[in-house]
């Protein structure tokens, strides 16, 4: 019995040591909350605050404005369901990497995912405009300027993340060089795995972002998708008559 108790105590101590050495194993409440410094000379904290409190909230503005332009130009009567489905694809292309950045450590895999998603988003944006023109929906000058913001934000976000985590990019470039992590080593494997943030973002911030996505993106564009589907189900003749 005494031997079993000692083994149990040793196991608990080992688990405690593992938690202290690997913060990602801790529960969300136990992990440290990310709190950027207010010092204007701290470039890293300034960049983090820019991403969190400027770029992410500002992204909602052209998103809502673009939805309004689609509604004004009667998307359900012109380019219809196809273009609306492309909009949903574009939101998914950027929504997935944004969610990953909010919840997981930014490493080589996440940076590569975000860069590929941004490139895919740009290609889909070109397809989107072609679909609108082919469907005879008027893409007004104001909407074209709105698109310029929506296309710029992904590049701005990815480039800022790359500056903050340049060590991850440099690590990719140094593969095989002296001092670089050996292929198959723990550091090399961790660079290509999703790991929970060691310093999690504040719960209120995550809640505000989730609420913004639900109210300003998911609901409006979901309504657009349903409206286009119903117009398509009603038939071409009915759409032209309204």
C-alpha positions as CSV (number, residue, x, y, z in Angstrom):
1,X,0.0,0.0,0.0
2,X,2.8,2.4,0.9
3,X,4.6,1.5,-2.3
4,X,1.5,2.2,-4.4
5,X,1.0,5.6,-2.6
6,X,4.6,6.6,-3.4
7,X,4.2,5.6,-7.0
8,X,1.0,7.7,-7.2
9,X,2.7,10.7,-5.7
10,X,5.6,10.4,-8.1
11,X,3.2,10.2,-11.0
12,X,1.4,13.3,-9.8
13,X,4.7,15.2,-9.5
14,X,5.7,14.1,-13.0
15,X,2.4,15.3,-14.4
16,X,2.9,18.7,-12.6
17,X,6.4,19.0,-14.1
18,X,5.0,18.3,-17.6
19,X,2.3,20.9,-17.1
20,X,4.9,23.5,-16.1
21,X,7.2,22.7,-19.0
22,X,4.4,22.4,-21.6
23,X,1.9,25.2,-21.1
24,X,-0.3,24.0,-24.0
25,X,-1.3,21.0,-21.8
26,X,-3.0,23.2,-19.2
27,X,-6.7,24.0,-19.3
28,X,-7.7,27.3,-20.8
29,X,-8.2,28.9,-17.4
30,X,-4.8,28.0,-16.3
31,X,-3.0,29.3,-19.4
32,X,-1.7,32.8,-19.2
33,X,-3.8,35.4,-20.9
34,X,-2.2,37.5,-23.7
35,X,-2.0,41.1,-22.5
36,X,0.0,43.3,-25.0
37,X,2.0,46.1,-23.4
38,X,0.7,49.7,-23.6
39,X,4.3,50.9,-24.2
40,X,4.4,52.6,-27.6
41,X,8.1,51.7,-27.9
42,X,7.3,48.0,-27.8
43,X,6.9,47.2,-31.5
44,X,5.7,43.7,-30.9
45,X,2.9,44.7,-28.6
46,X,1.9,47.6,-30.9
47,X,1.6,45.2,-33.8
48,X,-0.4,42.7,-31.7
49,X,-2.8,45.5,-30.6
50,X,-3.1,46.7,-34.2
51,X,-4.1,43.2,-35.3
52,X,-6.5,42.6,-32.4
53,X,-8.2,46.0,-32.1
54,X,-7.8,47.6,-35.5
55,X,-7.5,45.1,-38.3
56,X,-10.0,42.5,-37.1
57,X,-12.8,44.9,-36.2
58,X,-12.2,47.0,-39.4
59,X,-12.6,43.8,-41.5
60,X,-16.3,43.8,-40.6
61,X,-17.0,47.2,-42.2
62,X,-16.4,46.4,-45.9
63,X,-18.0,43.0,-45.4
64,X,-21.3,44.7,-44.3
65,X,-20.9,47.3,-47.0
66,X,-20.4,44.7,-49.7
67,X,-23.6,42.9,-48.6
68,X,-25.5,46.1,-48.9
69,X,-24.2,46.7,-52.4
70,X,-25.3,43.1,-53.4
71,X,-28.8,43.8,-52.1
72,X,-29.0,47.2,-53.8
73,X,-28.0,45.6,-57.2
74,X,-30.6,42.8,-56.7
75,X,-28.2,39.9,-56.7
76,X,-31.1,37.4,-56.4
77,X,-32.5,38.6,-59.8
78,X,-29.1,38.7,-61.6
79,X,-26.1,36.6,-60.8
80,X,-28.1,34.8,-58.1
81,X,-27.2,31.7,-56.2
82,X,-23.9,31.0,-57.9
83,X,-22.3,34.3,-56.9
84,X,-23.8,34.1,-53.4
85,X,-22.2,30.7,-53.0
86,X,-18.9,32.1,-54.1
87,X,-19.2,34.7,-51.3
88,X,-19.7,31.9,-48.8
89,X,-16.6,30.2,-50.1
90,X,-14.5,33.4,-49.7
91,X,-15.7,33.8,-46.1
92,X,-14.7,30.2,-45.4
93,X,-11.3,30.7,-47.0
94,X,-10.4,33.5,-44.6
95,X,-12.6,32.3,-41.7
96,X,-10.7,29.1,-41.1
97,X,-7.2,30.7,-40.8
98,X,-8.5,33.5,-38.7
99,X,-10.0,31.0,-36.3
100,X,-6.8,29.1,-36.2
101,X,-4.8,32.2,-35.4
102,X,-7.1,33.1,-32.6
103,X,-7.0,29.7,-30.9
104,X,-3.6,28.2,-31.7
105,X,0.1,29.0,-31.6
106,X,1.3,30.7,-34.8
107,X,3.9,28.4,-36.3
108,X,5.2,27.5,-39.7
109,X,2.2,25.4,-40.5
110,X,-0.3,28.1,-39.5
111,X,1.6,30.8,-41.4
112,X,1.7,28.6,-44.5
113,X,-2.0,27.8,-44.2
114,X,-2.9,31.6,-43.9
115,X,-0.7,32.5,-46.9
116,X,-2.3,29.8,-49.1
117,X,-5.8,30.8,-47.9
118,X,-5.0,34.5,-48.7
119,X,-3.8,33.5,-52.2
120,X,-6.9,31.3,-52.7
121,X,-9.2,34.2,-51.5
122,X,-7.6,36.5,-54.1
123,X,-8.2,34.0,-56.9
124,X,-11.8,33.5,-55.7
125,X,-12.3,37.2,-55.7
126,X,-11.5,37.4,-59.4
127,X,-13.9,34.5,-60.0
128,X,-16.6,36.4,-58.0
129,X,-16.4,39.5,-60.1
130,X,-16.5,37.5,-63.3
131,X,-19.5,35.7,-62.0
132,X,-21.3,39.0,-61.2
133,X,-20.5,40.4,-64.7
134,X,-21.6,37.2,-66.4
135,X,-24.8,37.3,-64.4
136,X,-25.4,40.9,-65.6
137,X,-25.2,42.3,-62.0
138,X,-23.9,45.8,-62.0
139,X,-20.7,46.1,-60.0
140,X,-20.7,49.8,-59.2
141,X,-17.6,51.9,-58.5
142,X,-18.3,52.0,-54.8
143,X,-18.5,48.2,-54.7
144,X,-15.2,48.0,-56.5
145,X,-13.5,50.2,-53.9
146,X,-15.1,48.0,-51.2
147,X,-13.6,44.9,-52.8
148,X,-10.1,46.6,-52.7
149,X,-10.3,46.7,-48.9
150,X,-11.6,43.1,-48.7
151,X,-8.7,42.0,-50.9
152,X,-6.1,44.0,-48.9
153,X,-7.0,42.9,-45.4
154,X,-5.8,39.3,-45.8
155,X,-2.4,40.4,-47.1
156,X,-2.1,43.0,-44.3
157,X,-2.9,40.3,-41.7
158,X,-0.6,37.6,-43.0
159,X,2.3,40.1,-43.5
160,X,1.9,41.4,-39.9
161,X,1.8,37.8,-38.5
162,X,4.9,37.0,-40.5
163,X,6.7,40.0,-39.0
164,X,5.7,38.9,-35.5
165,X,6.8,35.3,-36.1
166,X,9.7,35.7,-38.4
167,X,11.6,33.0,-36.5
168,X,9.1,30.5,-37.9
169,X,9.7,31.6,-41.5
170,X,13.5,31.8,-40.9
171,X,13.4,28.2,-39.5
172,X,11.9,27.0,-42.8
173,X,14.6,28.7,-44.8
174,X,17.3,27.3,-42.6
175,X,16.3,23.7,-43.0
176,X,19.5,21.7,-43.3
177,X,21.7,24.6,-42.2
178,X,23.9,24.7,-39.2
179,X,21.9,25.4,-36.0
180,X,18.6,24.6,-37.7
181,X,16.2,22.0,-36.2
182,X,16.9,18.6,-37.6
183,X,14.1,17.0,-39.7
184,X,12.1,14.8,-37.4
185,X,13.3,16.5,-34.2
186,X,10.8,17.8,-31.6
187,X,11.2,21.4,-32.7
188,X,10.8,20.5,-36.4
189,X,7.6,18.5,-35.6
190,X,6.1,21.2,-33.4
191,X,6.5,23.7,-36.2
192,X,4.0,21.7,-38.3
193,X,1.5,20.8,-35.6
194,X,-1.5,22.7,-34.2
195,X,-0.8,23.6,-30.6
196,X,-3.2,25.6,-28.3
197,X,-1.9,29.1,-27.5
198,X,0.4,29.2,-24.5
199,X,-1.0,32.7,-23.9
200,X,-4.6,32.6,-24.8
201,X,-6.6,35.6,-26.0
202,X,-9.0,37.2,-23.5
203,X,-12.3,35.4,-23.4
204,X,-14.2,38.7,-23.8
205,X,-12.2,39.4,-27.0
206,X,-12.9,36.0,-28.5
207,X,-16.6,36.4,-27.6
208,X,-16.8,39.8,-29.2
209,X,-15.1,38.5,-32.4
210,X,-17.5,35.5,-32.5
211,X,-20.5,37.8,-32.0
212,X,-19.3,40.1,-34.8
213,X,-18.9,37.2,-37.2
214,X,-22.3,35.8,-36.3
215,X,-24.2,39.2,-36.5
216,X,-22.3,41.0,-39.2
217,X,-21.1,38.2,-41.5
218,X,-23.0,34.9,-41.1
219,X,-26.5,36.4,-40.7
220,X,-26.4,38.9,-43.6
221,X,-24.7,36.6,-46.0
222,X,-26.8,33.6,-44.9
223,X,-29.9,35.8,-45.6
224,X,-28.5,36.6,-49.0
225,X,-27.9,32.9,-49.8
226,X,-31.4,32.0,-48.8
227,X,-32.9,34.9,-50.7
228,X,-31.0,33.8,-53.9
229,X,-32.0,30.2,-53.4
230,X,-35.7,31.1,-53.0
231,X,-35.5,33.4,-56.1
232,X,-33.9,30.5,-58.1
233,X,-36.7,28.1,-56.9
234,X,-39.3,30.6,-58.1
235,X,-38.0,30.4,-61.6
236,X,-36.5,32.9,-64.1
237,X,-39.8,34.3,-65.2
238,X,-40.8,35.2,-61.7
239,X,-37.5,36.8,-61.0
240,X,-37.7,39.1,-64.1
241,X,-41.3,40.1,-63.2
242,X,-40.4,41.7,-59.9
